């Protein structure tokens, strides 16, 4: 039977299930990516599985988020992560080496491989024909222990790209167009496979921009063919041995199809405060801006940095009322902009250079002024993510960012009085000196794990009782991001290794009294609208409510990764309709009188008692998910299986 490119990759790794939309599958993992803001919890959870060494071919621990060392907390975490990597067999990417997704693209991503990462933008790997997706920290720990990854197979959308991008239009505009059409929930449980003659016109780094932000649609995968552009990229990285051609078979099946004519796209911009709030740049042109930030995992290639540099150099420098920052994606990119003069152009123009790291994207410094617009080449603009509570962040391409930095107002780059630059990336210098290889297994046992005073074990979920009862703690609208449960920014993110501390910030934007109420009421329930938990894969967004006694979460719909994180940590995700949502109010007493019995029976609904009556609410949990909740979360479920001698599904190999 003819296969599409996702089927080709996953069929080589499939352990159980059928590649049919909605079917539960499990498949072998080749690579695991960790970053520092989620890695500490992942390693502590890995330790609970009693495994001496990682059981997949490659694990890489990056340090790219918590880079500001105000006190001991972040450096303690970095040292903990380096010792864990050495002890358990992972490669350690030192602070300053670069952003996880960009370094992984340069040094490790390859066609036909499977990658999971404890960062939602791990989908970047799809740029080279890799089945790559973001997951929570506990799922990453389980993957490192060699267990197959379980997933609901998505429906597959063929995205036909036609023609070529016009001058001043970029790959960022392609993904913004997808967000404009589909919204942040339009890709939930879908995989987007790119095809058509326009694919060959896009470089691997342009494809990476699209795959990085495919997650903002709620998508499971975004994946491009591995073609001659891919071969050239890997050869330039001195990794030609990693190339395998990956093309769809003629007559391959898809569940849906959409067409994007690249030649008809124009510069787009996402207005505050959601990535799908997309309009043409011309509609907001003239808006005064206080800050422009170039870089991040989605737009930090050589070309992404060289284009804004060209604009501000040719135009006479950065506007005097605006700050411009530049974040290279990796030390390789930093070296390239140095040797070609791009760095000197930025310095002469008045820009501020930051180290190769996530930086402003996650509120790690360079927060914008209160209430003042900031234009960024980044992937998210949720309120407060920048580190400023009343921020107004716009998401745009490097071309738009450069034009805006020059003029001081949002500017359509087509209106600049200059020709579009023809920029060719130099031959990259492959330098892996900041990728620290782990010692051999026989020596690794002598490594002592360093644990600073702020590194606390994650909370352990209780066993699921026969019934659940509690008050409604908060009622939330649609599209609540994980940044609401576990905020970004320098001060809060420094607590990522300490769940009791970070729980104090839960829903601080939505309801400053939430934490106090949860403590006084002994926990309870959260009620939310659709697409609850969009955005980051951070497991802390489930761990913080667990710490505060949240027993179940009622929503009209869930983002894939967050739903999985809730189940992993023993919190029951329950689907509700508009009627139940409309009845919810803070302080109501809700009860699930038969939840354990209904889970054990595989019921399609749960019974909810509220306002003196009973209602049926949705249960779309699969068989393994029900078993995990009954056991009290994923780790207990797996430990119980191992104790019963049912550990034969570990399919990895020692690294």
SVG drawing of the C-alpha trace seen along z (x, -y; Angstrom):
<svg xmlns="http://www.w3.org/2000/svg" viewBox="-31 -58 67 69">
<polyline fill="none" stroke="black" stroke-width="0.4" points="0.0,0.0 1.4,-3.5 2.6,-5.4 2.9,-9.0 6.1,-10.2 4.8,-9.9 3.7,-6.4 7.1,-5.5 8.9,-6.8 6.5,-5.3 6.0,-2.0 9.8,-1.3 9.3,-2.0 5.8,-0.7 5.5,1.6 1.7,1.8 -1.4,0.5 -2.5,-0.6 -1.6,-3.8 -5.2,-4.9 -6.6,-8.2 -7.7,-7.9 -6.1,-4.5 -3.7,-4.1 -0.2,-3.3 3.1,-2.8 6.5,-3.1 10.2,-3.0 12.1,-6.2 15.5,-6.9 16.3,-10.2 15.2,-12.2 15.8,-15.9 15.7,-17.6 16.0,-21.3 16.9,-22.7 13.5,-24.2 11.8,-20.8 14.8,-18.5 15.2,-18.6 11.8,-17.0 12.3,-14.6 15.6,-13.3 14.0,-13.0 11.2,-11.0 13.7,-8.9 15.4,-8.0 12.1,-6.7 12.1,-4.1 15.2,-2.4 17.1,-2.3 20.9,-2.5 21.4,-4.1 19.3,-5.5 17.9,-2.9 17.6,-4.8 20.4,-5.5 20.7,-9.2 19.6,-11.6 20.8,-15.2 20.4,-17.5 20.4,-21.2 20.7,-24.3 19.1,-27.1 16.2,-28.5 17.2,-29.5 20.3,-31.3 20.2,-34.3 22.0,-33.4 20.5,-35.8 21.3,-33.4 22.2,-29.8 19.0,-28.2 19.7,-28.1 23.4,-27.2 22.4,-24.5 20.0,-23.1 22.6,-23.2 25.1,-21.3 22.4,-18.8 21.6,-18.3 25.3,-17.8 25.8,-15.2 22.6,-13.4 23.7,-13.4 27.1,-11.9 25.7,-9.4 22.9,-8.1 24.5,-8.3 23.2,-11.5 25.1,-14.1 25.3,-17.5 25.1,-20.7 26.7,-23.4 25.1,-26.7 25.9,-29.1 26.1,-26.3 22.7,-27.3 19.0,-26.7 18.1,-23.0 16.0,-22.8 18.5,-24.7 21.6,-22.8 19.7,-19.5 18.8,-20.5 22.5,-21.2 24.0,-18.2 21.5,-15.3 18.2,-15.6 18.0,-13.1 15.4,-11.6 13.5,-8.5 14.3,-8.9 11.9,-9.4 12.5,-12.2 10.6,-13.2 11.5,-16.2 10.4,-17.8 9.8,-21.0 6.8,-21.6 8.8,-23.0 10.6,-19.7 8.5,-19.5 11.3,-21.5 13.0,-18.2 10.3,-17.6 12.3,-19.9 14.6,-17.0 12.0,-14.3 11.9,-13.3 8.9,-12.2 9.5,-14.7 7.1,-16.0 7.0,-17.6 6.0,-15.8 6.0,-16.3 8.9,-15.6 7.5,-12.3 6.9,-11.0 10.5,-11.9 11.7,-10.0 9.7,-6.9 11.1,-7.2 14.6,-7.4 13.9,-4.2 13.3,-2.4 9.5,-2.2 7.8,-2.8 6.0,-6.1 2.2,-5.8 0.2,-8.2 -3.2,-8.6 -2.4,-8.4 -3.4,-11.8 -5.4,-12.5 -3.0,-13.4 -3.2,-16.7 -1.4,-17.1 -0.2,-20.7 0.5,-21.5 3.0,-24.3 2.9,-25.9 5.4,-28.3 8.0,-30.4 8.0,-33.1 8.2,-36.6 10.9,-39.1 10.3,-40.3 8.0,-37.3 9.4,-34.5 8.8,-31.1 7.4,-32.8 4.6,-34.1 3.8,-30.5 3.1,-29.3 1.3,-32.5 -0.9,-31.9 -1.7,-28.4 -2.5,-30.0 -4.7,-32.6 -6.7,-29.9 -6.9,-27.2 -6.5,-29.0 -4.5,-27.6 -6.9,-24.7 -7.2,-23.9 -4.4,-21.3 -5.3,-19.3 -4.7,-15.6 -3.5,-16.3 -0.2,-15.9 0.8,-18.3 2.8,-16.8 4.3,-19.3 4.3,-18.5 4.2,-20.2 6.7,-22.0 7.1,-24.8 8.9,-22.5 12.0,-22.5 12.2,-26.3 12.5,-26.2 15.8,-25.6 16.0,-23.3 16.1,-26.3 13.0,-27.8 11.3,-24.4 12.4,-24.4 10.6,-27.7 7.4,-26.2 7.8,-22.9 8.8,-24.8 5.5,-26.8 3.3,-23.9 2.8,-23.2 1.0,-26.5 -1.8,-25.0 -2.1,-22.3 -0.6,-19.8 1.1,-16.6 3.6,-16.6 4.8,-18.8 7.1,-17.0 8.8,-17.8 10.2,-15.3 14.0,-14.6 15.1,-15.7 18.2,-17.2 17.9,-20.3 18.0,-18.1 21.0,-16.2 22.9,-19.5 22.1,-20.7 23.4,-17.5 26.5,-17.5 27.3,-21.1 27.0,-19.9 29.4,-17.0 26.7,-14.5 26.1,-13.2 25.9,-9.7 22.6,-10.6 20.8,-11.3 18.0,-9.0 15.7,-10.1 12.1,-10.3 9.4,-11.0 5.7,-10.1 4.6,-7.3 2.4,-8.1 -1.2,-7.6 -0.4,-7.9 -3.4,-8.5 -4.3,-11.6 -7.3,-12.6 -7.4,-16.2 -5.6,-18.5 -5.0,-22.3 -3.1,-24.4 -0.9,-27.4 0.3,-29.5 3.6,-30.8 3.7,-33.5 0.5,-35.0 1.5,-35.4 2.3,-38.8 4.1,-39.8 1.9,-38.8 2.0,-39.6 0.3,-38.0 -1.2,-40.7 -1.3,-40.4 -2.1,-38.0 -2.4,-34.8 -0.4,-33.4 -3.5,-33.0 -4.5,-36.7 -2.9,-37.1 -3.4,-40.1 -1.4,-41.5 1.4,-43.8 -0.1,-46.6 -3.2,-46.7 -1.1,-47.6 1.6,-49.5 2.5,-52.7 2.0,-51.3 4.8,-52.7 7.1,-50.0 9.4,-50.2 11.3,-46.9 12.3,-44.5 13.7,-41.0 15.3,-38.9 16.1,-35.2 14.7,-32.3 14.2,-28.7 11.9,-29.6 14.0,-32.3 17.7,-32.2 19.4,-30.8 22.2,-32.8 19.7,-34.2 17.2,-35.1 19.8,-37.2 21.5,-38.6 18.4,-40.1 17.5,-42.4 21.2,-43.3 21.2,-44.3 18.1,-46.5 19.3,-48.4 22.8,-48.8 21.5,-50.1 18.9,-52.3 21.2,-54.1 20.7,-52.3 18.1,-51.2 15.5,-53.9 16.5,-56.0 13.3,-55.3 13.6,-51.5 15.7,-48.7 16.7,-45.9 18.1,-42.6 19.6,-39.7 19.7,-36.0 21.7,-33.6 20.3,-30.1 23.7,-28.4 27.4,-29.1 27.7,-27.9 25.4,-30.7 27.2,-33.2 30.5,-32.2 28.9,-32.7 27.6,-36.2 30.9,-37.1 33.1,-36.0 30.8,-37.5 30.5,-40.9 26.8,-40.6 27.7,-41.0 29.7,-44.1 26.7,-45.5 24.4,-45.0 26.9,-46.6 27.3,-49.6 23.5,-49.9 23.0,-50.0 21.5,-46.5 22.2,-44.5 23.7,-41.1 22.5,-38.3 24.1,-34.8 22.8,-31.8 19.8,-30.9 16.0,-31.3 16.3,-34.6 13.4,-37.1 11.2,-34.3 10.6,-32.9 10.9,-36.1 14.5,-35.4 15.5,-39.0 14.8,-41.8 11.2,-42.3 9.5,-45.2 8.3,-48.4 4.9,-48.4 2.1,-48.6 4.5,-49.2 4.4,-47.1 7.3,-44.6 7.8,-43.0 9.5,-39.6 10.5,-36.9 9.4,-34.4 6.7,-31.8 4.4,-32.8 2.8,-36.0 0.6,-35.0 0.1,-37.7 3.0,-38.0 5.2,-35.5 7.8,-38.2 8.2,-38.9 6.0,-42.1 2.5,-41.6 0.8,-44.1 2.9,-43.4 1.8,-43.7 3.9,-41.3 3.6,-41.0 5.0,-38.0 6.6,-38.6 9.2,-37.6 12.9,-38.7 12.1,-41.0 9.3,-42.8 11.3,-42.9 14.2,-44.5 12.0,-47.1 10.3,-47.9 13.6,-48.3 14.7,-50.8 11.6,-52.9 10.4,-52.7 6.9,-51.7 5.5,-48.4 6.6,-48.5 5.8,-46.4 9.3,-45.7 8.0,-46.0 7.7,-49.7 11.4,-50.1 13.5,-52.0 15.9,-49.1 16.3,-45.9 15.7,-42.6 19.1,-41.2 20.5,-38.0 22.0,-36.4 23.9,-33.1 24.9,-31.3 28.6,-30.6 29.9,-27.1 29.1,-26.2 31.9,-25.3 30.9,-22.1 32.3,-22.5 31.0,-19.9 33.4,-21.0 30.5,-22.2 28.6,-18.9 30.0,-16.9 29.9,-13.1 29.0,-10.9 31.6,-8.5 31.5,-4.9 28.9,-2.9 31.5,-1.2 32.8,-4.6 29.5,-6.4 28.4,-4.8 31.1,-6.8 29.4,-10.1 27.8,-11.8 24.5,-13.6 24.6,-17.2 21.4,-18.3 21.1,-22.0 18.8,-23.1 16.1,-24.2 15.8,-20.9 12.8,-19.1 11.2,-15.8 7.9,-16.2 4.7,-15.5 3.3,-12.0 -0.3,-11.7 -2.6,-9.8 -4.3,-6.6 -7.7,-7.3 -10.5,-6.8 -13.9,-5.4 -15.3,-9.0 -14.0,-12.5 -15.6,-15.6 -14.6,-19.2 -15.4,-22.8 -15.0,-24.6 -11.8,-26.6 -11.9,-28.6 -13.8,-28.9 -11.6,-29.8 -12.3,-30.8 -11.0,-29.1 -7.3,-28.9 -5.7,-29.0 -2.0,-28.4 0.3,-26.4 2.0,-29.7 -1.1,-30.5 -0.5,-27.5 3.3,-27.8 4.4,-31.3 7.4,-32.3 10.0,-34.9 13.2,-35.1 11.9,-34.8 9.2,-32.2 11.2,-29.9 14.1,-29.7 11.6,-27.6 11.1,-24.9 12.9,-22.4 10.7,-23.2 7.0,-22.5 5.8,-23.8 7.4,-27.1 6.3,-27.4 2.7,-26.4 2.4,-29.8 2.2,-31.4 -0.7,-29.3 -3.3,-31.4 -1.9,-34.6 -2.9,-36.5 -6.4,-35.1 -7.2,-35.1 -4.7,-36.3 -6.8,-34.6 -6.7,-31.1 -3.8,-29.7 -5.1,-30.9 -8.6,-29.5 -7.1,-26.1 -5.2,-25.8 -8.2,-26.8 -10.6,-24.5 -8.2,-21.6 -8.0,-21.5 -10.9,-20.9 -11.7,-21.2 -10.8,-23.4 -13.4,-24.2 -12.3,-25.6 -13.3,-26.2 -11.9,-24.8 -8.2,-24.1 -7.2,-24.1 -3.4,-23.8 -2.3,-25.1 1.3,-26.1 4.3,-24.8 4.8,-21.1 5.8,-22.1 4.7,-19.4 4.7,-22.0 1.3,-23.1 0.0,-19.8 2.3,-19.4 1.5,-22.8 -2.3,-22.1 -1.5,-18.6 0.5,-20.3 -2.5,-22.4 -4.9,-19.5 -6.6,-19.6 -8.3,-16.3 -9.9,-16.6 -10.1,-19.0 -13.3,-19.8 -12.9,-21.4 -14.6,-21.6 -11.3,-20.5 -7.7,-19.8 -4.4,-20.4 -2.7,-17.1 0.4,-17.5 -1.2,-19.0 -3.9,-16.4 -1.2,-13.7 0.6,-15.5 -2.6,-15.5 -3.1,-11.8 0.6,-11.1 0.2,-12.9 -3.1,-11.3 -5.4,-14.2 -8.5,-13.1 -9.3,-15.2 -13.0,-15.3 -14.9,-16.7 -17.9,-18.9 -20.4,-20.6 -21.6,-24.2 -24.5,-23.3 -22.3,-22.1 -19.7,-24.8 -22.5,-27.4 -23.6,-26.1 -20.2,-26.3 -19.3,-28.9 -16.6,-29.3 -17.4,-27.7 -20.0,-25.1 -19.7,-21.7 -19.2,-19.1 -19.0,-15.3 -18.0,-12.4 -19.7,-9.6 -18.6,-6.6 -15.5,-7.7 -13.3,-4.6 -16.1,-2.2 -16.8,-4.0 -13.1,-4.0 -12.8,-0.3 -15.8,0.5 -14.6,-1.6 -17.7,-3.7 -17.9,-6.4 -19.2,-8.9 -18.7,-10.0 -21.5,-10.8 -21.3,-14.4 -23.4,-15.5 -24.0,-19.3 -26.8,-21.6 -28.8,-18.7 -28.9,-16.8 -26.7,-14.4 -25.3,-15.0 -23.2,-12.8 -19.9,-14.2 -17.4,-13.0 -14.8,-10.2 -12.6,-9.8 -9.8,-8.0 -8.1,-5.0 -7.5,-1.7 -4.0,-2.4 -4.9,-5.9 -7.7,-4.5 -5.2,-2.0 -2.7,-4.8 -5.3,-6.9 -6.5,-3.9 -2.9,-3.2 -2.4,-6.8 -0.4,-8.1 2.1,-6.9 5.1,-6.1 3.0,-4.0 1.4,-2.2 4.8,-1.3 6.4,-0.3 3.5,2.0 3.9,3.5 7.7,4.1 7.0,5.7 4.5,8.0 7.2,9.0 5.4,7.1 8.4,5.1 9.0,6.9 7.8,3.8 11.0,1.9 12.3,1.7 15.3,-0.7 18.9,0.1 21.7,-1.2 23.2,-4.4"/>
</svg>
